[in-house]
Amino acid sequence: MRSTELDGVLFFEGTPDGWTMGEPISTEIEGLFCSAQLASLKDVKLQMVSECKRRGYHAIVQFEYGQRSSGFLASLFSRDDVKWYAKGILARRN
């Protein structure tokens, strides 16, 4: 199964063999004080890498990510109405 790596943490979009699943993880980058449109997938992954390492895991499996609108009301109070999101499950090698 194909994976990507960032700062020592592997990201799998599926569920590879040989890994023990842990707890779910998720993050969002919103545009309240900065423009989320200028953020990138790398910014989202870096937030997840930090938390993954802090909790003692080595990978994130079932990784999903994207951008979505914050909604009309949120757009009135922020620089843009887009937010990045990502979620997955923390994992360790067996």
HTML snippet that shows the backbone in 3Dmol.js (N, CA, C, O; Angstrom):
<script src="https://3Dmol.org/build/3Dmol-min.js"></script>
<div id="view" style="width:600px;height:400px;position:relative"></div>
<script>
const pdb = `
ATOM      1  N   MET A   1       0.840  -1.171   0.000  1.00  0.00           N
ATOM      2  CA  MET A   1       0.000   0.000   0.000  1.00  0.00           C
ATOM      3  C   MET A   1       0.891   1.243   0.000  1.00  0.00           C
ATOM      4  O   MET A   1       1.872   1.318   0.740  1.00  0.00           O
ATOM      5  N   ARG A   2       0.544   2.188  -0.819  1.00  0.00           N
ATOM      6  CA  ARG A   2       1.307   3.420  -0.957  1.00  0.00           C
ATOM      7  C   ARG A   2       1.118   4.310   0.267  1.00  0.00           C
ATOM      8  O   ARG A   2       0.021   4.403   0.818  1.00  0.00           O
ATOM      9  N   SER A   3       2.193   4.957   0.682  1.00  0.00           N
ATOM     10  CA  SER A   3       2.130   5.888   1.809  1.00  0.00           C
ATOM     11  C   SER A   3       2.942   7.136   1.473  1.00  0.00           C
ATOM     12  O   SER A   3       3.760   7.132   0.554  1.00  0.00           O
ATOM     13  N   THR A   4       2.704   8.188   2.224  1.00  0.00           N
ATOM     14  CA  THR A   4       3.550   9.376   2.171  1.00  0.00           C
ATOM     15  C   THR A   4       4.135   9.551   3.569  1.00  0.00           C
ATOM     16  O   THR A   4       3.600   9.030   4.548  1.00  0.00           O
ATOM     17  N   GLU A   5       5.233  10.286   3.647  1.00  0.00           N
ATOM     18  CA  GLU A   5       5.914  10.474   4.924  1.00  0.00           C
ATOM     19  C   GLU A   5       6.197  11.951   5.122  1.00  0.00           C
ATOM     20  O   GLU A   5       6.573  12.655   4.185  1.00  0.00           O
ATOM     21  N   LEU A   6       6.015  12.411   6.341  1.00  0.00           N
ATOM     22  CA  LEU A   6       6.362  13.781   6.694  1.00  0.00           C
ATOM     23  C   LEU A   6       6.958  13.771   8.094  1.00  0.00           C
ATOM     24  O   LEU A   6       6.302  13.381   9.059  1.00  0.00           O
ATOM     25  N   ASP A   7       8.181  14.197   8.188  1.00  0.00           N
ATOM     26  CA  ASP A   7       8.869  14.328   9.472  1.00  0.00           C
ATOM     27  C   ASP A   7       8.820  13.033  10.298  1.00  0.00           C
ATOM     28  O   ASP A   7       8.644  13.066  11.516  1.00  0.00           O
ATOM     29  N   GLY A   8       8.977  11.905   9.617  1.00  0.00           N
ATOM     30  CA  GLY A   8       9.042  10.620  10.301  1.00  0.00           C
ATOM     31  C   GLY A   8       7.714   9.931  10.551  1.00  0.00           C
ATOM     32  O   GLY A   8       7.693   8.831  11.103  1.00  0.00           O
ATOM     33  N   VAL A   9       6.617  10.540  10.165  1.00  0.00           N
ATOM     34  CA  VAL A   9       5.286   9.943  10.340  1.00  0.00           C
ATOM     35  C   VAL A   9       4.748   9.544   8.973  1.00  0.00           C
ATOM     36  O   VAL A   9       4.796  10.327   8.024  1.00  0.00           O
ATOM     37  N   LEU A  10       4.232   8.315   8.882  1.00  0.00           N
ATOM     38  CA  LEU A  10       3.659   7.820   7.635  1.00  0.00           C
ATOM     39  C   LEU A  10       2.163   8.113   7.589  1.00  0.00           C
ATOM     40  O   LEU A  10       1.477   8.058   8.609  1.00  0.00           O
ATOM     41  N   PHE A  11       1.670   8.425   6.395  1.00  0.00           N
ATOM     42  CA  PHE A  11       0.246   8.668   6.158  1.00  0.00           C
ATOM     43  C   PHE A  11      -0.241   7.646   5.139  1.00  0.00           C
ATOM     44  O   PHE A  11       0.305   7.551   4.040  1.00  0.00           O
ATOM     45  N   PHE A  12      -1.265   6.885   5.501  1.00  0.00           N
ATOM     46  CA  PHE A  12      -1.892   5.904   4.615  1.00  0.00           C
ATOM     47  C   PHE A  12      -3.359   6.299   4.418  1.00  0.00           C
ATOM     48  O   PHE A  12      -4.058   6.584   5.390  1.00  0.00           O
ATOM     49  N   GLU A  13      -3.823   6.318   3.177  1.00  0.00           N
ATOM     50  CA  GLU A  13      -5.233   6.607   2.952  1.00  0.00           C
ATOM     51  C   GLU A  13      -6.095   5.391   3.254  1.00  0.00           C
ATOM     52  O   GLU A  13      -7.295   5.530   3.491  1.00  0.00           O
ATOM     53  N   GLY A  14      -5.516   4.226   3.249  1.00  0.00           N
ATOM     54  CA  GLY A  14      -6.237   3.002   3.571  1.00  0.00           C
ATOM     55  C   GLY A  14      -5.785   2.455   4.916  1.00  0.00           C
ATOM     56  O   GLY A  14      -5.268   3.182   5.764  1.00  0.00           O
ATOM     57  N   THR A  15      -5.995   1.140   5.090  1.00  0.00           N
ATOM     58  CA  THR A  15      -5.596   0.467   6.317  1.00  0.00           C
ATOM     59  C   THR A  15      -4.588  -0.616   5.973  1.00  0.00           C
ATOM     60  O   THR A  15      -4.982  -1.695   5.530  1.00  0.00           O
ATOM     61  N   PRO A  16      -3.297  -0.362   6.163  1.00  0.00           N
ATOM     62  CA  PRO A  16      -2.276  -1.339   5.799  1.00  0.00           C
ATOM     63  C   PRO A  16      -2.175  -2.474   6.828  1.00  0.00           C
ATOM     64  O   PRO A  16      -2.562  -2.315   7.985  1.00  0.00           O
ATOM     65  N   ASP A  17      -1.652  -3.608   6.386  1.00  0.00           N
ATOM     66  CA  ASP A  17      -1.381  -4.723   7.302  1.00  0.00           C
ATOM     67  C   ASP A  17      -0.151  -4.388   8.136  1.00  0.00           C
ATOM     68  O   ASP A  17       0.702  -3.610   7.709  1.00  0.00           O
ATOM     69  N   GLY A  18      -0.064  -4.973   9.318  1.00  0.00           N
ATOM     70  CA  GLY A  18       1.117  -4.815  10.146  1.00  0.00           C
ATOM     71  C   GLY A  18       1.100  -3.605  11.052  1.00  0.00           C
ATOM     72  O   GLY A  18       2.136  -3.247  11.613  1.00  0.00           O
ATOM     73  N   TRP A  19      -0.036  -2.969  11.211  1.00  0.00           N
ATOM     74  CA  TRP A  19      -0.136  -1.798  12.074  1.00  0.00           C
ATOM     75  C   TRP A  19      -1.252  -2.008  13.097  1.00  0.00           C
ATOM     76  O   TRP A  19      -2.309  -2.545  12.768  1.00  0.00           O
ATOM     77  N   THR A  20      -1.017  -1.591  14.311  1.00  0.00           N
ATOM     78  CA  THR A  20      -2.026  -1.654  15.359  1.00  0.00           C
ATOM     79  C   THR A  20      -2.713  -0.297  15.438  1.00  0.00           C
ATOM     80  O   THR A  20      -2.062   0.735  15.605  1.00  0.00           O
ATOM     81  N   MET A  21      -4.015  -0.312  15.318  1.00  0.00           N
ATOM     82  CA  MET A  21      -4.797   0.923  15.322  1.00  0.00           C
ATOM     83  C   MET A  21      -4.924   1.465  16.740  1.00  0.00           C
ATOM     84  O   MET A  21      -5.062   0.717  17.708  1.00  0.00           O
ATOM     85  N   GLY A  22      -4.875   2.777  16.827  1.00  0.00           N
ATOM     86  CA  GLY A  22      -5.032   3.460  18.103  1.00  0.00           C
ATOM     87  C   GLY A  22      -6.279   4.316  18.101  1.00  0.00           C
ATOM     88  O   GLY A  22      -7.357   3.879  17.697  1.00  0.00           O
ATOM     89  N   GLU A  23      -6.115   5.529  18.555  1.00  0.00           N
ATOM     90  CA  GLU A  23      -7.248   6.439  18.688  1.00  0.00           C
ATOM     91  C   GLU A  23      -7.415   7.334  17.461  1.00  0.00           C
ATOM     92  O   GLU A  23      -6.458   7.551  16.718  1.00  0.00           O
ATOM     93  N   PRO A  24      -8.623   7.855  17.246  1.00  0.00           N
ATOM     94  CA  PRO A  24      -8.840   8.773  16.120  1.00  0.00           C
ATOM     95  C   PRO A  24      -8.153  10.111  16.364  1.00  0.00           C
ATOM     96  O   PRO A  24      -7.912  10.514  17.502  1.00  0.00           O
ATOM     97  N   ILE A  25      -7.847  10.784  15.261  1.00  0.00           N
ATOM     98  CA  ILE A  25      -7.219  12.108  15.312  1.00  0.00           C
ATOM     99  C   ILE A  25      -7.853  12.962  14.226  1.00  0.00           C
ATOM    100  O   ILE A  25      -8.197  12.461  13.155  1.00  0.00           O
ATOM    101  N   SER A  26      -8.007  14.253  14.502  1.00  0.00           N
ATOM    102  CA  SER A  26      -8.531  15.163  13.482  1.00  0.00           C
ATOM    103  C   SER A  26      -8.007  16.564  13.760  1.00  0.00           C
ATOM    104  O   SER A  26      -7.596  16.877  14.878  1.00  0.00           O
ATOM    105  N   THR A  27      -8.026  17.393  12.738  1.00  0.00           N
ATOM    106  CA  THR A  27      -7.580  18.774  12.878  1.00  0.00           C
ATOM    107  C   THR A  27      -8.261  19.629  11.821  1.00  0.00           C
ATOM    108  O   THR A  27      -8.746  19.122  10.810  1.00  0.00           O
ATOM    109  N   GLU A  28      -8.291  20.928  12.069  1.00  0.00           N
ATOM    110  CA  GLU A  28      -8.823  21.896  11.114  1.00  0.00           C
ATOM    111  C   GLU A  28      -7.958  23.140  11.140  1.00  0.00           C
ATOM    112  O   GLU A  28      -7.431  23.522  12.185  1.00  0.00           O
ATOM    113  N   ILE A  29      -7.816  23.764   9.995  1.00  0.00           N
ATOM    114  CA  ILE A  29      -7.174  25.076   9.903  1.00  0.00           C
ATOM    115  C   ILE A  29      -8.232  26.006   9.339  1.00  0.00           C
ATOM    116  O   ILE A  29      -8.624  25.892   8.178  1.00  0.00           O
ATOM    117  N   GLU A  30      -8.689  26.929  10.178  1.00  0.00           N
ATOM    118  CA  GLU A  30      -9.719  27.869   9.771  1.00  0.00           C
ATOM    119  C   GLU A  30      -9.104  29.213   9.465  1.00  0.00           C
ATOM    120  O   GLU A  30      -7.959  29.472   9.833  1.00  0.00           O
ATOM    121  N   GLY A  31      -9.844  30.066   8.800  1.00  0.00           N
ATOM    122  CA  GLY A  31      -9.349  31.361   8.382  1.00  0.00           C
ATOM    123  C   GLY A  31      -9.731  32.520   9.263  1.00  0.00           C
ATOM    124  O   GLY A  31      -9.896  33.632   8.760  1.00  0.00           O
ATOM    125  N   LEU A  32      -9.884  32.308  10.597  1.00  0.00           N
ATOM    126  CA  LEU A  32     -10.301  33.402  11.461  1.00  0.00           C
ATOM    127  C   LEU A  32      -9.240  34.500  11.545  1.00  0.00           C
ATOM    128  O   LEU A  32      -9.563  35.679  11.392  1.00  0.00           O
ATOM    129  N   PHE A  33      -7.984  34.132  11.785  1.00  0.00           N
ATOM    130  CA  PHE A  33      -6.921  35.134  11.912  1.00  0.00           C
ATOM    131  C   PHE A  33      -5.920  35.089  10.774  1.00  0.00           C
ATOM    132  O   PHE A  33      -5.058  35.960  10.665  1.00  0.00           O
ATOM    133  N   CYS A  34      -6.031  34.077   9.928  1.00  0.00           N
ATOM    134  CA  CYS A  34      -5.157  33.985   8.767  1.00  0.00           C
ATOM    135  C   CYS A  34      -5.983  33.400   7.631  1.00  0.00           C
ATOM    136  O   CYS A  34      -7.095  32.920   7.852  1.00  0.00           O
ATOM    137  N   SER A  35      -5.459  33.437   6.454  1.00  0.00           N
ATOM    138  CA  SER A  35      -6.193  32.915   5.317  1.00  0.00           C
ATOM    139  C   SER A  35      -5.967  31.417   5.183  1.00  0.00           C
ATOM    140  O   SER A  35      -4.862  30.980   4.860  1.00  0.00           O
ATOM    141  N   ALA A  36      -7.003  30.634   5.429  1.00  0.00           N
ATOM    142  CA  ALA A  36      -6.888  29.180   5.293  1.00  0.00           C
ATOM    143  C   ALA A  36      -6.654  28.791   3.845  1.00  0.00           C
ATOM    144  O   ALA A  36      -6.088  27.732   3.573  1.00  0.00           O
ATOM    145  N   GLN A  37      -7.083  29.633   2.911  1.00  0.00           N
ATOM    146  CA  GLN A  37      -6.846  29.334   1.503  1.00  0.00           C
ATOM    147  C   GLN A  37      -5.358  29.338   1.184  1.00  0.00           C
ATOM    148  O   GLN A  37      -4.927  28.677   0.239  1.00  0.00           O
ATOM    149  N   LEU A  38      -4.566  30.076   1.963  1.00  0.00           N
ATOM    150  CA  LEU A  38      -3.127  30.119   1.739  1.00  0.00           C
ATOM    151  C   LEU A  38      -2.413  28.969   2.442  1.00  0.00           C
ATOM    152  O   LEU A  38      -1.238  28.714   2.176  1.00  0.00           O
ATOM    153  N   ALA A  39      -3.107  28.280   3.329  1.00  0.00           N
ATOM    154  CA  ALA A  39      -2.543  27.101   3.982  1.00  0.00           C
ATOM    155  C   ALA A  39      -2.494  25.970   2.955  1.00  0.00           C
ATOM    156  O   ALA A  39      -3.119  26.047   1.897  1.00  0.00           O
ATOM    157  N   SER A  40      -1.753  24.935   3.279  1.00  0.00           N
ATOM    158  CA  SER A  40      -1.615  23.817   2.349  1.00  0.00           C
ATOM    159  C   SER A  40      -1.834  22.495   3.081  1.00  0.00           C
ATOM    160  O   SER A  40      -1.960  22.461   4.305  1.00  0.00           O
ATOM    161  N   LEU A  41      -1.875  21.425   2.323  1.00  0.00           N
ATOM    162  CA  LEU A  41      -1.990  20.098   2.901  1.00  0.00           C
ATOM    163  C   LEU A  41      -0.827  19.847   3.863  1.00  0.00           C
ATOM    164  O   LEU A  41      -1.001  19.194   4.891  1.00  0.00           O
ATOM    165  N   LYS A  42       0.341  20.358   3.534  1.00  0.00           N
ATOM    166  CA  LYS A  42       1.501  20.181   4.409  1.00  0.00           C
ATOM    167  C   LYS A  42       1.249  20.801   5.782  1.00  0.00           C
ATOM    168  O   LYS A  42       1.634  20.219   6.796  1.00  0.00           O
ATOM    169  N   ASP A  43       0.614  21.965   5.834  1.00  0.00           N
ATOM    170  CA  ASP A  43       0.306  22.612   7.109  1.00  0.00           C
ATOM    171  C   ASP A  43      -0.609  21.736   7.960  1.00  0.00           C
ATOM    172  O   ASP A  43      -0.415  21.621   9.170  1.00  0.00           O
ATOM    173  N   VAL A  44      -1.594  21.126   7.331  1.00  0.00           N
ATOM    174  CA  VAL A  44      -2.520  20.239   8.031  1.00  0.00           C
ATOM    175  C   VAL A  44      -1.768  19.009   8.539  1.00  0.00           C
ATOM    176  O   VAL A  44      -1.939  18.598   9.686  1.00  0.00           O
ATOM    177  N   LYS A  45      -0.944  18.432   7.685  1.00  0.00           N
ATOM    178  CA  LYS A  45      -0.185  17.249   8.076  1.00  0.00           C
ATOM    179  C   LYS A  45       0.786  17.558   9.214  1.00  0.00           C
ATOM    180  O   LYS A  45       0.956  16.737  10.114  1.00  0.00           O
ATOM    181  N   LEU A  46       1.424  18.729   9.187  1.00  0.00           N
ATOM    182  CA  LEU A  46       2.355  19.089  10.257  1.00  0.00           C
ATOM    183  C   LEU A  46       1.657  19.153  11.608  1.00  0.00           C
ATOM    184  O   LEU A  46       2.231  18.746  12.618  1.00  0.00           O
ATOM    185  N   GLN A  47       0.425  19.659  11.641  1.00  0.00           N
ATOM    186  CA  GLN A  47      -0.325  19.661  12.895  1.00  0.00           C
ATOM    187  C   GLN A  47      -0.569  18.237  13.377  1.00  0.00           C
ATOM    188  O   GLN A  47      -0.459  17.947  14.569  1.00  0.00           O
ATOM    189  N   MET A  48      -0.901  17.352  12.440  1.00  0.00           N
ATOM    190  CA  MET A  48      -1.178  15.964  12.800  1.00  0.00           C
ATOM    191  C   MET A  48       0.098  15.228  13.211  1.00  0.00           C
ATOM    192  O   MET A  48       0.067  14.402  14.124  1.00  0.00           O
ATOM    193  N   VAL A  49       1.213  15.520  12.548  1.00  0.00           N
ATOM    194  CA  VAL A  49       2.499  14.903  12.896  1.00  0.00           C
ATOM    195  C   VAL A  49       2.863  15.230  14.334  1.00  0.00           C
ATOM    196  O   VAL A  49       3.273  14.350  15.091  1.00  0.00           O
ATOM    197  N   SER A  50       2.717  16.469  14.704  1.00  0.00           N
ATOM    198  CA  SER A  50       3.047  16.901  16.067  1.00  0.00           C
ATOM    199  C   SER A  50       2.228  16.120  17.095  1.00  0.00           C
ATOM    200  O   SER A  50       2.772  15.633  18.086  1.00  0.00           O
ATOM    201  N   GLU A  51       0.945  16.005  16.862  1.00  0.00           N
ATOM    202  CA  GLU A  51       0.071  15.294  17.805  1.00  0.00           C
ATOM    203  C   GLU A  51       0.344  13.796  17.790  1.00  0.00           C
ATOM    204  O   GLU A  51       0.307  13.149  18.836  1.00  0.00           O
ATOM    205  N   CYS A  52       0.617  13.242  16.620  1.00  0.00           N
ATOM    206  CA  CYS A  52       0.926  11.814  16.487  1.00  0.00           C
ATOM    207  C   CYS A  52       2.161  11.464  17.315  1.00  0.00           C
ATOM    208  O   CYS A  52       2.148  10.489  18.066  1.00  0.00           O
ATOM    209  N   LYS A  53       3.209  12.240  17.184  1.00  0.00           N
ATOM    210  CA  LYS A  53       4.438  12.003  17.943  1.00  0.00           C
ATOM    211  C   LYS A  53       4.223  12.212  19.438  1.00  0.00           C
ATOM    212  O   LYS A  53       4.738  11.451  20.257  1.00  0.00           O
ATOM    213  N   ARG A  54       3.470  13.235  19.785  1.00  0.00           N
ATOM    214  CA  ARG A  54       3.205  13.521  21.200  1.00  0.00           C
ATOM    215  C   ARG A  54       2.514  12.341  21.883  1.00  0.00           C
ATOM    216  O   ARG A  54       2.755  12.066  23.059  1.00  0.00           O
ATOM    217  N   ARG A  55       1.662  11.652  21.141  1.00  0.00           N
ATOM    218  CA  ARG A  55       0.920  10.515  21.702  1.00  0.00           C
ATOM    219  C   ARG A  55       1.672   9.186  21.547  1.00  0.00           C
ATOM    220  O   ARG A  55       1.176   8.150  21.988  1.00  0.00           O
ATOM    221  N   GLY A  56       2.860   9.199  20.927  1.00  0.00           N
ATOM    222  CA  GLY A  56       3.683   7.998  20.826  1.00  0.00           C
ATOM    223  C   GLY A  56       3.344   7.060  19.676  1.00  0.00           C
ATOM    224  O   GLY A  56       3.621   5.864  19.761  1.00  0.00           O
ATOM    225  N   TYR A  57       2.755   7.572  18.609  1.00  0.00           N
ATOM    226  CA  TYR A  57       2.426   6.761  17.438  1.00  0.00           C
ATOM    227  C   TYR A  57       3.391   7.061  16.292  1.00  0.00           C
ATOM    228  O   TYR A  57       4.175   8.007  16.361  1.00  0.00           O
ATOM    229  N   HIS A  58       3.323   6.239  15.229  1.00  0.00           N
ATOM    230  CA  HIS A  58       4.264   6.353  14.108  1.00  0.00           C
ATOM    231  C   HIS A  58       3.588   6.596  12.766  1.00  0.00           C
ATOM    232  O   HIS A  58       4.263   6.886  11.779  1.00  0.00           O
ATOM    233  N   ALA A  59       2.257   6.483  12.717  1.00  0.00           N
ATOM    234  CA  ALA A  59       1.557   6.602  11.440  1.00  0.00           C
ATOM    235  C   ALA A  59       0.117   7.065  11.665  1.00  0.00           C
ATOM    236  O   ALA A  59      -0.423   6.996  12.769  1.00  0.00           O
ATOM    237  N   ILE A  60      -0.471   7.533  10.579  1.00  0.00           N
ATOM    238  CA  ILE A  60      -1.891   7.861  10.551  1.00  0.00           C
ATOM    239  C   ILE A  60      -2.498   7.073   9.399  1.00  0.00           C
ATOM    240  O   ILE A  60      -2.107   7.247   8.245  1.00  0.00           O
ATOM    241  N   VAL A  61      -3.452   6.208   9.713  1.00  0.00           N
ATOM    242  CA  VAL A  61      -4.106   5.374   8.707  1.00  0.00           C
ATOM    243  C   VAL A  61      -5.520   5.896   8.471  1.00  0.00           C
ATOM    244  O   VAL A  61      -6.042   6.686   9.258  1.00  0.00           O
ATOM    245  N   GLN A  62      -6.125   5.450   7.390  1.00  0.00           N
ATOM    246  CA  GLN A  62      -7.455   5.926   6.972  1.00  0.00           C
ATOM    247  C   GLN A  62      -7.469   7.453   6.913  1.00  0.00           C
ATOM    248  O   GLN A  62      -8.436   8.100   7.317  1.00  0.00           O
ATOM    249  N   PHE A  63      -6.367   8.014   6.398  1.00  0.00           N
ATOM    250  CA  PHE A  63      -6.182   9.463   6.328  1.00  0.00           C
ATOM    251  C   PHE A  63      -7.103  10.060   5.266  1.00  0.00           C
ATOM    252  O   PHE A  63      -7.102   9.625   4.115  1.00  0.00           O
ATOM    253  N   GLU A  64      -7.877  11.050   5.662  1.00  0.00           N
ATOM    254  CA  GLU A  64      -8.759  11.793   4.755  1.00  0.00           C
ATOM    255  C   GLU A  64      -8.507  13.278   4.973  1.00  0.00           C
ATOM    256  O   GLU A  64      -8.232  13.705   6.094  1.00  0.00           O
ATOM    257  N   TYR A  65      -8.601  14.060   3.910  1.00  0.00           N
ATOM    258  CA  TYR A  65      -8.345  15.494   4.014  1.00  0.00           C
ATOM    259  C   TYR A  65      -9.098  16.235   2.923  1.00  0.00           C
ATOM    260  O   TYR A  65      -9.577  15.630   1.963  1.00  0.00           O
ATOM    261  N   GLY A  66      -9.199  17.538   3.075  1.00  0.00           N
ATOM    262  CA  GLY A  66      -9.837  18.363   2.056  1.00  0.00           C
ATOM    263  C   GLY A  66     -10.080  19.760   2.562  1.00  0.00           C
ATOM    264  O   GLY A  66      -9.621  20.148   3.637  1.00  0.00           O
ATOM    265  N   GLN A  67     -10.820  20.516   1.755  1.00  0.00           N
ATOM    266  CA  GLN A  67     -11.224  21.867   2.120  1.00  0.00           C
ATOM    267  C   GLN A  67     -12.739  21.921   2.072  1.00  0.00           C
ATOM    268  O   GLN A  67     -13.374  21.237   1.270  1.00  0.00           O
ATOM    269  N   ARG A  68     -13.313  22.748   2.945  1.00  0.00           N
ATOM    270  CA  ARG A  68     -14.754  22.943   2.907  1.00  0.00           C
ATOM    271  C   ARG A  68     -15.075  24.355   3.378  1.00  0.00           C
ATOM    272  O   ARG A  68     -14.267  25.011   4.035  1.00  0.00           O
ATOM    273  N   SER A  69     -16.247  24.793   3.032  1.00  0.00           N
ATOM    274  CA  SER A  69     -16.703  26.113   3.425  1.00  0.00           C
ATOM    275  C   SER A  69     -17.054  26.129   4.902  1.00  0.00           C
ATOM    276  O   SER A  69     -17.607  25.164   5.429  1.00  0.00           O
ATOM    277  N   SER A  70     -16.732  27.226   5.561  1.00  0.00           N
ATOM    278  CA  SER A  70     -17.085  27.388   6.970  1.00  0.00           C
ATOM    279  C   SER A  70     -18.546  27.784   7.133  1.00  0.00           C
ATOM    280  O   SER A  70     -19.089  27.723   8.236  1.00  0.00           O
ATOM    281  N   GLY A  71     -19.173  28.185   6.054  1.00  0.00           N
ATOM    282  CA  GLY A  71     -20.570  28.630   6.099  1.00  0.00           C
ATOM    283  C   GLY A  71     -20.670  30.134   6.015  1.00  0.00           C
ATOM    284  O   GLY A  71     -19.699  30.854   6.247  1.00  0.00           O
ATOM    285  N   PHE A  72     -21.839  30.590   5.685  1.00  0.00           N
ATOM    286  CA  PHE A  72     -22.056  32.015   5.446  1.00  0.00           C
ATOM    287  C   PHE A  72     -21.771  32.860   6.681  1.00  0.00           C
ATOM    288  O   PHE A  72     -21.057  33.859   6.590  1.00  0.00           O
ATOM    289  N   LEU A  73     -22.313  32.478   7.829  1.00  0.00           N
ATOM    290  CA  LEU A  73     -22.132  33.269   9.044  1.00  0.00           C
ATOM    291  C   LEU A  73     -20.658  33.397   9.417  1.00  0.00           C
ATOM    292  O   LEU A  73     -20.196  34.481   9.774  1.00  0.00           O
ATOM    293  N   ALA A  74     -19.927  32.295   9.336  1.00  0.00           N
ATOM    294  CA  ALA A  74     -18.491  32.332   9.648  1.00  0.00           C
ATOM    295  C   ALA A  74     -17.739  33.231   8.682  1.00  0.00           C
ATOM    296  O   ALA A  74     -16.758  33.870   9.062  1.00  0.00           O
ATOM    297  N   SER A  75     -18.188  33.286   7.437  1.00  0.00           N
ATOM    298  CA  SER A  75     -17.488  34.101   6.442  1.00  0.00           C
ATOM    299  C   SER A  75     -17.619  35.592   6.738  1.00  0.00           C
ATOM    300  O   SER A  75     -16.792  36.382   6.281  1.00  0.00           O
ATOM    301  N   LEU A  76     -18.633  35.988   7.487  1.00  0.00           N
ATOM    302  CA  LEU A  76     -18.797  37.397   7.837  1.00  0.00           C
ATOM    303  C   LEU A  76     -17.727  37.882   8.808  1.00  0.00           C
ATOM    304  O   LEU A  76     -17.400  39.069   8.839  1.00  0.00           O
ATOM    305  N   PHE A  77     -17.173  36.944   9.614  1.00  0.00           N
ATOM    306  CA  PHE A  77     -16.228  37.328  10.667  1.00  0.00           C
ATOM    307  C   PHE A  77     -14.799  36.873  10.406  1.00  0.00           C
ATOM    308  O   PHE A  77     -13.933  37.088  11.255  1.00  0.00           O
ATOM    309  N   SER A  78     -14.525  36.260   9.276  1.00  0.00           N
ATOM    310  CA  SER A  78     -13.169  35.785   9.008  1.00  0.00           C
ATOM    311  C   SER A  78     -12.686  36.309   7.676  1.00  0.00           C
ATOM    312  O   SER A  78     -13.457  36.856   6.888  1.00  0.00           O
ATOM    313  N   ARG A  79     -11.405  36.135   7.436  1.00  0.00           N
ATOM    314  CA  ARG A  79     -10.799  36.621   6.195  1.00  0.00           C
ATOM    315  C   ARG A  79     -11.244  35.817   4.991  1.00  0.00           C
ATOM    316  O   ARG A  79     -11.285  36.348   3.881  1.00  0.00           O
ATOM    317  N   ASP A  80     -11.575  34.567   5.178  1.00  0.00           N
ATOM    318  CA  ASP A  80     -12.137  33.753   4.107  1.00  0.00           C
ATOM    319  C   ASP A  80     -13.085  32.735   4.728  1.00  0.00           C
ATOM    320  O   ASP A  80     -13.144  32.599   5.950  1.00  0.00           O
ATOM    321  N   ASP A  81     -13.810  32.035   3.901  1.00  0.00           N
ATOM    322  CA  ASP A  81     -14.792  31.086   4.443  1.00  0.00           C
ATOM    323  C   ASP A  81     -14.397  29.639   4.158  1.00  0.00           C
ATOM    324  O   ASP A  81     -15.253  28.756   4.089  1.00  0.00           O
ATOM    325  N   VAL A  82     -13.102  29.405   3.995  1.00  0.00           N
ATOM    326  CA  VAL A  82     -12.612  28.067   3.692  1.00  0.00           C
ATOM    327  C   VAL A  82     -11.809  27.541   4.871  1.00  0.00           C
ATOM    328  O   VAL A  82     -11.074  28.292   5.513  1.00  0.00           O
ATOM    329  N   LYS A  83     -11.950  26.255   5.155  1.00  0.00           N
ATOM    330  CA  LYS A  83     -11.103  25.645   6.172  1.00  0.00           C
ATOM    331  C   LYS A  83     -10.577  24.320   5.649  1.00  0.00           C
ATOM    332  O   LYS A  83     -11.282  23.586   4.957  1.00  0.00           O
ATOM    333  N   TRP A  84      -9.346  24.028   5.982  1.00  0.00           N
ATOM    334  CA  TRP A  84      -8.745  22.726   5.714  1.00  0.00           C
ATOM    335  C   TRP A  84      -9.129  21.794   6.848  1.00  0.00           C
ATOM    336  O   TRP A  84      -9.222  22.221   7.999  1.00  0.00           O
ATOM    337  N   TYR A  85      -9.349  20.537   6.536  1.00  0.00           N
ATOM    338  CA  TYR A  85      -9.604  19.545   7.573  1.00  0.00           C
ATOM    339  C   TYR A  85      -8.863  18.263   7.236  1.00  0.00           C
ATOM    340  O   TYR A  85      -8.544  18.002   6.077  1.00  0.00           O
ATOM    341  N   ALA A  86      -8.598  17.481   8.243  1.00  0.00           N
ATOM    342  CA  ALA A  86      -7.979  16.162   8.057  1.00  0.00           C
ATOM    343  C   ALA A  86      -8.379  15.298   9.235  1.00  0.00           C
ATOM    344  O   ALA A  86      -8.587  15.787  10.346  1.00  0.00           O
ATOM    345  N   LYS A  87      -8.482  13.997   8.971  1.00  0.00           N
ATOM    346  CA  LYS A  87      -8.779  13.047  10.041  1.00  0.00           C
ATOM    347  C   LYS A  87      -8.178  11.700   9.689  1.00  0.00           C
ATOM    348  O   LYS A  87      -7.852  11.432   8.533  1.00  0.00           O
ATOM    349  N   GLY A  88      -8.039  10.872  10.685  1.00  0.00           N
ATOM    350  CA  GLY A  88      -7.494   9.544  10.502  1.00  0.00           C
ATOM    351  C   GLY A  88      -7.440   8.819  11.832  1.00  0.00           C
ATOM    352  O   GLY A  88      -8.047   9.245  12.814  1.00  0.00           O
ATOM    353  N   ILE A  89      -6.704   7.715  11.850  1.00  0.00           N
ATOM    354  CA  ILE A  89      -6.538   6.917  13.064  1.00  0.00           C
ATOM    355  C   ILE A  89      -5.052   6.749  13.308  1.00  0.00           C
ATOM    356  O   ILE A  89      -4.305   6.366  12.408  1.00  0.00           O
ATOM    357  N   LEU A  90      -4.626   7.035  14.521  1.00  0.00           N
ATOM    358  CA  LEU A  90      -3.221   6.852  14.877  1.00  0.00           C
ATOM    359  C   LEU A  90      -2.889   5.364  14.876  1.00  0.00           C
ATOM    360  O   LEU A  90      -3.738   4.535  15.201  1.00  0.00           O
ATOM    361  N   ALA A  91      -1.649   5.025  14.508  1.00  0.00           N
ATOM    362  CA  ALA A  91      -1.257   3.609  14.434  1.00  0.00           C
ATOM    363  C   ALA A  91       0.215   3.435  14.793  1.00  0.00           C
ATOM    364  O   ALA A  91       1.029   4.349  14.667  1.00  0.00           O
ATOM    365  N   ARG A  92       0.525   2.191  15.256  1.00  0.00           N
ATOM    366  CA  ARG A  92       1.903   1.772  15.552  1.00  0.00           C
ATOM    367  C   ARG A  92       2.190   0.501  14.787  1.00  0.00           C
ATOM    368  O   ARG A  92       1.283  -0.280  14.497  1.00  0.00           O
ATOM    369  N   ARG A  93       3.462   0.293  14.457  1.00  0.00           N
ATOM    370  CA  ARG A  93       3.862  -0.975  13.829  1.00  0.00           C
ATOM    371  C   ARG A  93       3.676  -2.120  14.803  1.00  0.00           C
ATOM    372  O   ARG A  93       3.917  -1.985  16.003  1.00  0.00           O
ATOM    373  N   ASN A  94       3.235  -3.271  14.254  1.00  0.00           N
ATOM    374  CA  ASN A  94       3.097  -4.479  15.089  1.00  0.00           C
ATOM    375  C   ASN A  94       4.465  -5.000  15.476  1.00  0.00           C
ATOM    376  O   ASN A  94       4.567  -6.008  16.176  1.00  0.00           O
TER     377      ASN A  94
END
`;
const viewer = $3Dmol.createViewer("view");
viewer.addModel(pdb, "pdb");
viewer.setStyle({}, {cartoon: {color: "spectrum"}});
viewer.zoomTo();
viewer.render();
</script>
